[in-house]
Amino acid sequence: MDQEEKLNWDKLLKHIEGNYENDQDAEELNEEELELLLLAEETNMRLKEENPEHKFPVAAGWDELQAKHKEKEQLKVVKLNRSKLYRAMAIAAILALVLAPAWWLFLKQNDAVKSSSKGSDEIHLTLANGETVELEASQANVLKSEGATLNGSTLIYQKETSLSKEEGAELQMNVLEVPNGKYTKLELSDGTLVWVNSGSKLSYPTVFSAAKREVTLEGEAYFDVSHNADRPFIVRLKSLNVKVLGTAFSINTFGNVVHMALERGKVSLEAGNQSIYLLPGELGKYNKQEKELSKAESDLRVYTAWKDSDIYFDNSTMEEIASRLQREYNLVFSFENDALKNLHFTIDMPKTQEVSKILNNIKFSSNQVDFKIDGNKVQVKQR
């Protein structure tokens, strides 16, 4: 191409956008422009292969690129006598033209992802009016309207006096949702303490009725129920109810079997026409598939240690350990082979901020397992 001849960038942009009503309207490109267009199309095709939507907002991206360079009269290539340098700069310019919209799209999509996921890793409280707020000190006035205060990380509801609802009166329900990687504590209006673990949801009234106290649980929680012989405390689960007067117990509804570990008092478990009573030190089980209730003596600390910020497993399988760590540390576990899932380990240590310390504890206690950590992904590997 003659060095005096300029590249027509507007014409090139039209070709890249396909911004012609028909082929006859398309302006002819000179040899150098055609070569750069082919390069641009090849680059754009490679980018599309990595883009799930297979499209780039070229016009909007180009507008943004132009805005950043609005002080310049036009994008141009400096004409030099050295043809190789001239060609390199021309290629760089056309790549900038193609890549800028793609980069613009990446930034926009990245912002959208951040926006849509914002707060997804925070503890949320849905109020009686349907409003959802993050559980933090800045929401003090909102919580006060529900008769609640936040003391550190503990949500405390106003104690019952004459506020107890008469039987049949409408209850004001709150829903506490705890994401993976978090856990929290609350004190209900009757004085009952509840520790709610990762990946769990608890529904409860701001003030209980005069006849009974009912909450609904999905996930895992530990209850230290305030004694009241005249008002039973009922935890409703899917297909199962736990009825107590004053006691301390842990419930885990994850997986195919519901586990209910009783530390103090006495409880009844009811599922359909089945019912059993638990005494301190006993573990109640409900098989969701077979719809059967059973009980046995067990090391209850396996089911309650999390409340005291401890990591405790007693001859548990690697699959069971991974399942709990996955929730409590917001991780995704995978196994190199199925045999690794059935390896057994015993762990007793304080809960740490870094899951790597727990995994190293497991690794050094055995010559069979290793771990590869990549962000929030953990692969269990054969050692």
N, C-alpha and C positions, 0 to 999 in steps of 0.2 A: 504494500500500500504506500502511496506517495506520502512522504512525511508531512507535507502541507495539508493533507486531507485529514479532517477531524472525524473522530468517532461520534456518531449521532446517538447520544445516550437515551434521549426520549424515544427514539425509534426502537432501540434495543429493549427498553422497558416495556413497550407495547407488545413486542414479540414474546417476551418472557411471561407477561400477563395473559397473552392471547386476547388482547383487547382490540379485536377487529370484528366487525359484524360479519364479514365473509372473507374468504381468501383473496378476493380481488382487491380488497381494500388494503391488504398487507403491503407495506412498502418493501422494496427490494433492499437487501443488505449487501454491502460490499464484502470482499473476501475476508478482511480482518474482522468485521462485525459478525459475519456468519460463523467464523471459527470461535469467537468468544461466546456467541449464542449457544453453540453446541456444547461448549464447556459448561456454561451455566445450566443448561438442561440436564447434563450428566450429573452435575453436583446436586441439583434440585431433586433428581430422581433418587440419589443416594440418601438424601435427607428424608424423603418421603417414606423410605423403607423403614425408618426408625420412628416415624410419626404415626400413631394409631389411627388418626383421622385422615391421613393421606392428603393433607391440604395445608397450605400456608396462606395467611392473609397478606398477600403481597402488597396490595395497595396501601393498607393501613400501616404495614411495616415500612414501606417506602416513605410514607408521609412522616412517620416518626424519625426516620433517618434524616430526611430533609430538614426537619425542624431543628435537629441537633447541629446542623450545618447551615443554618439560615443566614449567617453572616457571609457565607460564600455565595458568589453569584451563580456558580454552576460547578458541577463535578467535572473535572477535566484531567487529561493525561498530559504530563509535561513531555514535549517532543524533544528527544535527545538524538544525537547522531549515532549513539551506540544502540543498535537495533535490539540486542538481547535485553538490555535494561528497559528499553521502551516496552517490549513485549511483556516483561515481568510485571511492570507497573500496570499495564492494561489488564492483565489477568487478575492482578490483585484488586483492581477496581471493580471488575465484573463479579468477582467472588464476594466483595463487600456488598455489592448490590443484591446478590442472591442470598447471602448469609444473614444480612441485617434483618430482613423480614422473619427469617427462621428464628434468629436470636430474640427478636421482638416477641414472637409467639411463645418461645420458651419462658421468657420473663413473665408474660401475662398468665400463662398456664400455671407457672410456679406460684405466682401471687394468688391465683384462684385456689390452688390446692391448700396453701397456707391459710387462706381465709375460710375455706370450707371445713378444715380440720381444727381450726382454732377452738380451744376449749374442750376438744374431744378427750383430752387426757386429764381433765379436771373433774373434781367431785361436783355433781350437780344436785340441786334440790328443786323439785317441782312443787310449787305452792298450791294452796287450795283453789286459787283463782286461775290456775293453769300457767302462770308465769314460771319460767325456769331461770334460776340464778346459779352462779358459781358459789361454792361454799368458801367465802373468804371474808376477812374483816370489813372490807369496803361495803359489804351488803348488810351492815348492822341494822340500818333503818328498815330494810325490807324484812329481815328476820324478826325484828321486834313486832312487826304487824302480825306475825304468826305466833306471837307469844314465846319467842325463842331468842337466845343469845349465843354467841360464839366465844368460848373460852379456850384460847389456844386453838387446837384442832378439834375440840369437843363441842358438839352442838347440844345445848341444854334448853329444854322446854320448861315453861313456867309450871310450878308445882300445882297439882290439883287441890282446890279447896271447895268452894261453891261452884267452881267452873265445870265440874263433871257433868256431862250431858245426860239428860234423862233418857230412859229407854225409848227408842223410836225417834229421838231427835237426830237431825242431820249432823253428821260428823264432818269436820274440816280435815281432809286428808292431805298429807305431804308424802312425797316420794323421793327417797334418797338413792342416787345412783353413783356407785363407786367404780371407776374404770380399772382396767388392768394396771398394775404397778402402783396402786394406791390402797389405803385402807383408812378408816376413820371410826370415831366413837361418838355416841350420842346418849343423852339421858332423856328418857321419855317423861311425860307429864306425871306419871305415877311413881317416878323414881327408879324405874327399871333402866339398867345400863345395857347398851348394845354396842358390840364391836362389829363393824361391817367390813368384811374382807374384800379383796380385789375382785372385780368382775361381778359384783353383786348389786341387788336392788331390794330395798326395804320400803314397804308402804305402811303408813301408820297414821292415826288421827293426832291432831295437835292436842286434843283432850279426849280421853276415853269416855265411853258411856258409863252410866251408873251401874249397869248390870254385869258387864264383862269388858275385858281388854283384848282386842284383836289386832294382829299385824299380819302382813303377808311378806314372805321372803322368797327371793330367787337368788340362789348362789350360796354364800357361806356367811354365817354370823355366829357370834357367841352372846348368849343372853344371861344376865344376872338379874333375875326377876324379883321385883319388890313383892314381899309377901302380903297377900290380902285374901283371907279365906272366903270372903263374900263375893269376890270377883275373880274368876279364873282368868288366867292369861293364856291366850290361844295363838299359836303361830300357824298360819295357814300356808301349806305348800301345795304343789300340784298333786292331787290324789292322796294327800296325807295331811292330817292335822296333829299338832302337838299341843297337849293341854296340861297346864301346870298351875300351881298356886303361888309358890315361892321357891325358886330353885336356880341353879346355875348349870348351863348346858351349852353345847356347841352343835350347830346343824350345818351339814354340807350337802347341798342338792346337786352338785356337779356330777356328771357321769351317769351311769345306768343304775347306781345304787345310792340312795339317800342314807347318810350316816348321821346318827344322833347320839352324841356322847354326853352322859350325865355325870356331873361332878358332885352335885349336892341336891338334896331334896328328892322328889318323886314326880314322875311324869307319866302320862298315858299317850300312846301313839294310836291313832285311829285311821284306818284306810278301808273304806267300804264297810263290810260287816266284820272286819278284823280289828282287834285291839289288843295291845300288850302294855304292861307296866314296866318301867325301868327303875332300878335302884342305883344309888351311887356306885360308880365303877363299871357300869354296864354300858354296852354299845348297842343301840337299836339300829336295825337295817331295814330298808324297804326297797325291794327289787322292782324297778319301774316296769320292766318287761313282763316278769312273771307275776307282778302285783302281789307279792308275798312279804309279810312282816316277820322279822326274827330278831333275836337278841343274843348277846354273848358277853362274857367278861373280856376286857381288852385294855391295852395300854392307851389310856385316853389322851395322853400328852401328844400323841401323833395328830390328834384332831383339835387340840387346844393351844399348842405351842405358839402358833402364829399370833395369838392375842397378846402374848408377852414378848413379841418381837424376837422369837427364837425360830431357828430352823431345826426341825427334829423329824427324823425318819427312823423307824425301827424295822430293819430287814425289808425295806420297801423296794419295789422294782424301779429300774431306771425310768420306765414309762410313767409310773406314779410320781416320781420325783420331778420329772420334766413337766408333767401336767400342772403341778403346783407352782413351780418356778416360772412357768410360762405366764401364769396369771399374775403372780406377785411381783414379777420384774418386767412385765409387758414384753415378753420374748416370743419367738417362734422357733420351736425345736423341730429338728428332723433327724432321722436315724440312718446311718450308712447301711445297716441291715437289721432285720427283725430280731435276731438273736440278742442284740444289745438291749432291747426293751425289757428283757426278762432277767437281766443281771440285778442282783440284790445288794443293797447298801444300807448301812446304819450311819446316820449323821446327827450330831448334837452340837450346835454352835449358835452364837448370837447372829441375828440377821444383819447382814452388811449392806452397804450401799452398792458394792460391786459384786455382781453375781459370779465374776471370775474367781473370787476367793472360795465360794462354795464349790464351784466346779473343780478347782484345784484340789480341794479337800477330797472330793470323790476320786479324782484322777490318781492321787498319790496313795489312796487306800487300796488301789487295785492295779494290776498290770494288764487289764483287759480293755480299758476305755480311755479315750482322749476326746478333747473338745476343740472345735474350730469356731471362733466367735467372729462374726462379721456384722457390725452394727447391732441390731436387735435380733439377729439370726444366729442360732447355735446349732451346729451339726455335731451329733454324737458319733464318734468314729471308733473303729477297731484299733486298738493300740498294738 
